[in-house]
Amino acid sequence: MSKTSTDDQEMPLVAHLTELRKRLLRCVVAILLLFGALFYFSQQIYSLVAAPLRAYLPEGATMIATGVASPFLTPFKLTMMVALFLSMPVILHQIWSFIAPGLYKHEKRVAVPLLISSIFLFYGGMAFAYFVVFPIMFGFFASVTPEGVAMMTDIGQYLDFVLTLFFAFGVAFEIPVATFLLIWVGIVDVATLRKSRPYVIVGCFVVGMVLTPPDVFSQALLAVPMWILFEAGLICGSMVKKRDEEFRGDADDGQTHTGDQPPASRP
């Protein structure tokens, strides 16, 4: 095999790897730029994130730092995570730019609103956790603190806890996107998901039981939105699937009519 033919076979792979490296570098640069812009406000950012807990601390109680470097490293870590979360639109855009050339035109029409909705749903899940779940959760924890025990939370442990919940709620709010993709790709049909609705509802309440305090109200506060989001994804997926089937049917009919030739007349 000649050297020229070998290079022709290897170039597509090299070009894809080069493109992937360029996209990854842009993502890293976006995160670092946001981190550099936010680092000066790292203490204020941590105070803002800690506000839901500090509102329920007993009078005179404060949060504590048990590690020597925790007063610096904890806001540093939080600022980096905030930069990562805020740069998600850039990251998703780079992912889209990488995979878009390999998609069909009708797939691109669906993928663009899917990416945009996934960003807003992820941010919506984080906002829901901060403004709705955290006050209820920390109020419950403060109410069940045993007598004689001072509620003084370590800042590092608190950050790990809230970051886990932020990520969990952000992912949980992606249920419509996941449901839509399962239907659109053809992994699961709409009828099967509708039959599985009781199991989905039970699963939502199980997730709510794990992620929220052990009271029915807090569990329902997460489980009910997850169920509603599942139903929304089911409706959108069934509508798009039906439209794709109609489009394929019209395309097949068009090909059939085009391929039909009138019988040749005898001389």
Backbone torsions as a table, in degrees:
resi	resn	phi	psi	omega
1	MET	NA	133.1	-176.1
2	SER	-73.6	161.9	-179.8
3	LYS	-65.8	-33.6	-178.9
4	THR	-65.6	-43.7	179.1
5	SER	-66.8	-33.6	177.2
6	THR	-65.4	-42.7	178.5
7	ASP	-63.9	-36.0	179.5
8	ASP	-64.9	-31.9	179.9
9	GLN	-78.9	-31.4	-175.8
10	GLU	-85.8	-24.0	-176.1
11	MET	-58.9	-43.8	178.9
12	PRO	-56.8	-43.0	179.5
13	LEU	-65.1	-44.3	178.7
14	VAL	-62.9	-40.7	179.5
15	ALA	-64.8	-40.3	177.9
16	HIS	-64.6	-42.4	179.4
17	LEU	-65.8	-39.0	177.4
18	THR	-64.8	-42.7	177.4
19	GLU	-63.3	-41.4	178.7
20	LEU	-63.4	-42.2	178.5
21	ARG	-63.1	-40.0	178.6
22	LYS	-63.7	-41.3	179.6
23	ARG	-66.6	-41.8	179.2
24	LEU	-64.5	-39.8	178.4
25	LEU	-63.9	-37.8	177.8
26	ARG	-65.4	-38.3	177.1
27	CYS	-63.7	-44.9	-179.9
28	VAL	-63.7	-42.2	179.2
29	VAL	-63.1	-41.4	178.8
30	ALA	-61.7	-43.1	179.4
31	ILE	-64.4	-43.9	-178.6
32	LEU	-66.9	-37.9	178.3
33	LEU	-64.8	-44.2	177.8
34	LEU	-65.2	-40.4	178.3
35	PHE	-62.2	-43.1	178.4
36	GLY	-62.9	-35.4	179.3
37	ALA	-73.8	-28.9	-175.6
38	LEU	-95.8	-15.4	-172.4
39	PHE	-61.4	-35.5	179.3
40	TYR	-60.7	-28.0	-177.9
41	PHE	-102.5	22.0	-174.9
42	SER	-62.0	-38.5	180.0
43	GLN	-66.5	-41.9	179.3
44	GLN	-67.3	-36.1	178.7
45	ILE	-63.9	-42.9	179.7
46	TYR	-66.0	-39.8	178.4
47	SER	-60.7	-37.6	178.9
48	LEU	-66.8	-43.0	-180.0
49	VAL	-68.4	-32.7	-178.7
50	ALA	-82.6	-7.7	-176.2
51	ALA	-57.8	-40.6	179.6
52	PRO	-60.7	-33.4	177.5
53	LEU	-79.8	-43.3	-177.3
54	ARG	-62.9	-25.0	178.9
55	ALA	-66.9	-21.0	-177.0
56	TYR	-112.0	5.9	175.3
57	LEU	-70.7	145.8	177.3
58	PRO	-60.2	157.4	-179.0
59	GLU	-60.1	128.4	-179.2
60	GLY	89.5	-12.1	179.7
61	ALA	-85.8	149.1	179.0
62	THR	-135.4	168.2	170.8
63	MET	-78.7	154.4	-175.1
64	ILE	-124.7	161.5	175.6
65	ALA	-122.3	108.7	-178.1
66	THR	-84.8	-21.6	178.2
67	GLY	-89.7	152.0	-178.3
68	VAL	-64.7	-44.6	-176.8
69	ALA	-95.5	4.4	-176.5
70	SER	-59.1	-39.4	-179.9
71	PRO	-59.6	-24.2	176.8
72	PHE	-98.1	-45.4	-173.0
73	LEU	-69.5	-34.7	-176.9
74	THR	-67.2	-50.1	174.3
75	PRO	-62.8	-32.6	177.2
76	PHE	-61.4	-47.5	179.5
77	LYS	-63.4	-42.6	179.8
78	LEU	-63.3	-42.2	179.8
79	THR	-63.2	-39.2	177.1
80	MET	-63.5	-41.6	179.1
81	MET	-67.6	-38.3	177.0
82	VAL	-62.9	-41.8	177.0
83	ALA	-61.6	-39.1	178.0
84	LEU	-65.0	-45.1	179.7
85	PHE	-64.3	-41.3	-178.5
86	LEU	-70.7	-25.3	-179.9
87	SER	-87.3	4.8	-179.6
88	MET	-58.2	-38.8	176.2
89	PRO	-59.1	-39.8	178.7
90	VAL	-66.5	-43.1	-179.2
91	ILE	-63.0	-45.3	179.9
92	LEU	-66.7	-34.4	177.1
93	HIS	-65.4	-39.4	178.0
94	GLN	-67.1	-38.2	176.2
95	ILE	-63.0	-43.2	179.5
96	TRP	-63.6	-42.0	179.8
97	SER	-64.4	-27.4	-179.4
98	PHE	-78.0	-39.5	-174.9
99	ILE	-95.0	-14.9	-175.3
100	ALA	-59.5	-40.6	-179.4
101	PRO	-60.4	-20.8	-179.4
102	GLY	-93.8	6.2	-178.0
103	LEU	-103.0	152.2	173.5
104	TYR	-76.4	167.3	-176.2
105	LYS	-63.3	-42.3	-179.5
106	HIS	-70.5	-27.1	175.9
107	GLU	-71.2	-36.8	178.1
108	LYS	-64.8	-36.9	-179.9
109	ARG	-63.1	-30.9	179.4
110	VAL	-86.4	-36.4	-173.2
111	ALA	-68.8	-36.4	-177.3
112	VAL	-62.8	-55.2	176.8
113	PRO	-62.8	-26.3	178.4
114	LEU	-66.5	-43.0	178.5
115	LEU	-65.7	-43.5	-179.3
116	ILE	-63.9	-44.6	-179.8
117	SER	-66.3	-34.1	179.2
118	SER	-65.3	-35.5	177.4
119	ILE	-65.0	-49.4	-177.9
120	PHE	-66.5	-35.7	178.5
121	LEU	-67.2	-39.7	178.7
122	PHE	-64.0	-46.8	176.8
123	TYR	-64.4	-36.2	177.6
124	GLY	-64.0	-39.1	176.9
125	GLY	-63.7	-40.3	177.6
126	MET	-66.2	-42.5	178.3
127	ALA	-64.4	-39.3	177.8
128	PHE	-62.0	-40.7	178.6
129	ALA	-65.0	-42.5	-175.2
130	TYR	-71.6	-46.2	-171.9
131	PHE	-88.7	-23.3	-175.4
132	VAL	-113.1	-52.5	-172.7
133	VAL	-76.1	-44.8	-176.0
134	PHE	-58.8	-48.2	178.6
135	PRO	-58.2	-42.0	179.3
136	ILE	-67.0	-42.7	-177.3
137	MET	-65.3	-50.2	-177.0
138	PHE	-72.0	-29.9	173.1
139	GLY	-64.4	-38.7	177.0
140	PHE	-65.7	-45.4	179.5
141	PHE	-61.4	-39.8	179.3
142	ALA	-67.4	-33.1	-177.8
143	SER	-74.0	-24.0	-177.5
144	VAL	-101.9	8.2	177.7
145	THR	-65.3	126.4	-178.6
146	PRO	-60.6	151.0	178.7
147	GLU	-65.1	136.3	-178.7
148	GLY	89.0	-2.1	178.7
149	VAL	-106.6	124.8	179.0
150	ALA	-84.9	125.6	179.5
151	MET	-84.1	95.8	-178.7
152	MET	-133.3	98.3	-171.5
153	THR	-86.5	140.1	175.8
154	ASP	-72.2	138.1	-174.4
155	ILE	-67.6	-33.6	179.1
156	GLY	-69.5	-43.9	178.5
157	GLN	-66.3	-37.1	177.8
158	TYR	-63.6	-42.4	-179.7
159	LEU	-63.2	-45.1	178.4
160	ASP	-60.1	-38.5	-179.1
161	PHE	-65.7	-49.5	-175.4
162	VAL	-72.3	-32.9	177.4
163	LEU	-65.1	-38.4	176.5
164	THR	-62.2	-42.6	179.6
165	LEU	-70.0	-39.9	176.1
166	PHE	-56.6	-48.1	-178.9
167	PHE	-66.4	-41.5	-178.7
168	ALA	-63.4	-44.4	-179.8
169	PHE	-71.1	-36.2	176.5
170	GLY	-61.8	-43.4	178.2
171	VAL	-69.4	-39.6	-179.7
172	ALA	-61.2	-33.9	179.6
173	PHE	-77.5	-2.2	174.9
174	GLU	-87.5	7.5	-179.1
175	ILE	-56.1	-42.1	178.4
176	PRO	-60.5	-39.4	179.3
177	VAL	-65.3	-44.6	179.6
178	ALA	-63.8	-43.1	178.9
179	THR	-63.0	-44.3	178.9
180	PHE	-60.7	-44.1	-178.7
181	LEU	-65.3	-39.6	178.7
182	LEU	-60.3	-39.3	-180.0
183	ILE	-75.1	-43.7	-174.7
184	TRP	-67.0	-41.5	-179.9
185	VAL	-72.0	-27.1	179.5
186	GLY	99.4	12.4	178.5
187	ILE	-68.1	-41.8	179.0
188	VAL	-133.8	140.2	177.3
189	ASP	-91.5	167.8	-175.5
190	VAL	-64.0	-39.4	-178.6
191	ALA	-62.0	-40.7	179.7
192	THR	-65.0	-42.0	178.9
193	LEU	-66.2	-36.2	178.2
194	ARG	-66.9	-38.3	176.3
195	LYS	-67.2	-28.0	-178.6
196	SER	-87.4	5.3	-176.7
197	ARG	-55.9	-43.1	178.1
198	PRO	-59.5	-38.2	179.1
199	TYR	-69.6	-35.7	177.7
200	VAL	-64.6	-42.4	179.7
201	ILE	-62.9	-44.6	177.6
202	VAL	-61.7	-41.4	178.5
203	GLY	-63.1	-38.5	177.3
204	CYS	-61.7	-42.3	179.8
205	PHE	-71.7	-29.9	175.1
206	VAL	-66.1	-44.7	176.6
207	VAL	-61.8	-42.5	176.9
208	GLY	-62.3	-36.5	178.7
209	MET	-66.5	-35.9	-178.2
210	VAL	-75.4	-37.8	-171.3
211	LEU	-94.1	-9.9	-176.5
212	THR	-124.4	167.1	177.4
213	PRO	-59.2	157.0	-175.4
214	PRO	-77.0	59.0	170.9
215	ASP	-134.8	151.8	-172.1
216	VAL	-63.1	-37.9	-176.6
217	PHE	-63.5	-45.3	-179.3
218	SER	-66.6	-38.9	178.8
219	GLN	-64.2	-42.9	179.2
220	ALA	-67.2	-27.5	-178.8
221	LEU	-64.7	-28.6	175.7
222	LEU	-97.4	-39.6	-174.0
223	ALA	-67.4	-41.8	-177.1
224	VAL	-65.2	-47.1	175.3
225	PRO	-59.8	-37.8	178.1
226	MET	-62.7	-41.2	178.4
227	TRP	-64.6	-44.0	179.1
228	ILE	-62.3	-39.8	178.7
229	LEU	-66.4	-36.4	175.6
230	PHE	-62.2	-44.3	179.2
231	GLU	-63.8	-37.7	178.2
232	ALA	-64.0	-43.5	177.1
233	GLY	-64.4	-35.4	178.8
234	LEU	-65.8	-42.8	179.8
235	ILE	-65.8	-47.5	-178.8
236	CYS	-64.0	-41.1	179.9
237	GLY	-64.0	-41.9	179.7
238	SER	-66.8	-36.2	179.1
239	MET	-66.7	-45.8	-178.8
240	VAL	-68.2	-39.2	179.2
241	LYS	-62.6	-41.8	179.1
242	LYS	-64.5	-40.1	179.4
243	ARG	-67.0	-38.6	177.3
244	ASP	-64.2	-39.6	178.8
245	GLU	-64.9	-40.4	177.6
246	GLU	-64.9	-38.5	179.4
247	PHE	-65.2	-42.8	178.5
248	ARG	-65.3	-38.8	178.4
249	GLY	-63.1	-42.4	178.0
250	ASP	-65.4	-38.2	179.6
251	ALA	-65.9	-41.0	178.3
252	ASP	-64.6	-40.9	178.3
253	ASP	-62.9	-40.5	179.5
254	GLY	-63.7	-40.2	179.0
255	GLN	-67.0	-37.8	-179.5
256	THR	-64.0	-45.5	-179.3
257	HIS	-66.9	-36.2	180.0
258	THR	-67.6	-36.6	-177.7
259	GLY	-77.9	-17.0	-179.5
260	ASP	-73.4	124.4	177.5
261	GLN	-108.9	137.5	177.9
262	PRO	-67.3	144.7	-179.6
263	PRO	-62.2	138.4	-178.2
264	ALA	-70.2	136.2	179.8
265	SER	-79.4	145.1	178.3
266	ARG	-75.7	144.6	177.1
267	PRO	-69.2	NA	NA
